[in-house]
């Protein structure tokens, strides 16, 4: 098994780092991967770590994560689905 997960645009995220970040933040791995994909699409001059730290968990939204991205609030469900 590879130690990297391929995300959009063939940029990879180390599996151990992704899992560690998910555990540290209390997110699911699909949420971390979705954040990584959005960061790749528009990094907003942030490192990936800072981009993730700017995201927050929600109350009453089934453990979705929200982040401000490209001029809008983006919700990421536990399965990794994103919507504004």
URWOZI-V384013 format. One record per helix or strand of 2 or more residues. SS is the DSSP state (H for helix, E for strand). FROM is the first residue (numbers start at 1). TO is the last residue. If there is no record, write none. Layout:
ss;from;to
SS;FROM;TO
SS;FROM;TO
//
This chain:
ss;from;to
E;4;6
H;8;10
E;12;14
H;15;25
H;29;41
H;48;53
E;56;57
E;65;69
E;72;76
E;82;83
//
